[in-house]
Amino acid sequence: MIYQRNFIKELSFTAVGVFVVLLAVLVSTQAINLLGRAADGRVATEAVLALVGFWVIGMTPLLLVLTAFISTLTVLTRYWRDSEMSVWLSSGLSLRQWVKPVMQFAVPFALLIAVMQLWVMPWAELRSREYAEILKQKQELSLVEEGKFNTLGKRSDRVYFVETFDADSGIMRNLFLREQDDKGNDTVVFAKEGSFSLADNKRTLELRHGYRYSGTPGKADYNRVSFEQLDLVISTTPKIVDPISHRRTIPTSQLIGSSDPQHRAELMWRVSLPVSVLLLCLLAVPLSYFNPRTGHTYNILIAIGMFLLYQNGLTLLRRAVESGKIPFIVGLLPMHILILLAALVLLRVRSMPAQPFWQAVGKSLTLKGGKS
C-alpha cells in the first residue's frame, strides 16, 4: 500500500540520519579519550585509529538497536503531532495495521544485528585482542636504545644497559642490569643476551647465559650466581588497553554447547540484541502517541524509561546467568516477554475510544477492549 511504502521510506531516511549522529558523537568521545591516553603515554599513538575502529565494530549492534527504535518513535510521533495519524485512523486504518510496515523496517535491522553478534563480533574481538598484544610488545621494544642506560618500566631503581639490539628479532646482547631494594642492597646482572616476552598481561625480561651479583655496596659480601635463564617480571609497565573478557572471542557455535555459566551469559547477550530491536520497534508504535492539543511530550520520556528498563534488565539477568544464579532460559526470556506484553497491552489501549489511561489498561487486560 502507498502509506506503507512512504512510511518505510521515511523511516529509512530518518534511520540514516540518526545512525550518523549517534556514530559521530560516540566516535568523537572515544577518540578524545584515546588521544588523552596517548598523550599520557598509556596508548601508542599509532594505535588510536585502529582501537577506535575495533571499538566502533563492538558498538555497532547497540547503535543499530538505538537507531531503529529512535527512528520508529520519531517518525510516528511526528505523524501524531501533525495530525496525519488522526487522518489515517479516521479513514479506517487502525493503529495495529502500522505494525506490519514497522516490522518490515525492523526485520533487516534484526538480521544485520544477528549476523554481527553471532559471527562478526567474536572475530573482531579476537583481532582486537591480538592487535593490542602486538602493540604492547612493540611499545616495550621501542624503549630499547643501544649504548644508553635506561630505566626498566617506571621503576627508577632498576636500570639496564644494552650494547647491541636487533630490532627484527627483538634480541638484546651483552646486557647489564642494576637493581636496588629498599634496604640499599644491590643486585647486578650481566647476561650475554635477553629479550622481552608477553604472557597473561605480564611483560617479562628474559635474560640468558649470565651472572647475578647480590650484596651491599662498600662491603665484600657479594654473592655470585651463574644462570642459564633468568626472568624478571616488569609489573609496572602500562597496558595499551584494558583486558577484554576472553569469552567474547569464542565462536557462537562453541558457546551453544558449553555448560560454563560465563559462556551461557555471553550467548544470552548475543541472542538478546536481535530480539530486542524487534520488540522495541513494536513498542514504539503505541509509545509514539501524541496529543497535539496538549503539547506534552511525555511519550518520549516514557520511551526512554522503557528502553533503559529493558537494557538494564537484560544486563542484570546476564550477570545473574554469568554468576550461575539462574539458568540460561530464565535469564533470556523474562525481559523479552515483559516488553512484548507491554507493547500488546499499549497497542490495545491506543485502539480503544478515549478514556482514562489506567481504566483502558484494565479493560485491555480483561480482553474487553474496543474494536481494532
Beta strands, then each sheet from edge to edge (+ up, - down):
strand 1: 149-152
strand 2: 155-166
strand 3: 171-180
strand 4: 186-199
strand 5: 202-215
strand 6: 223-234
sheet 1: 1+ 2- 3+ 4- 5+ 6-
end
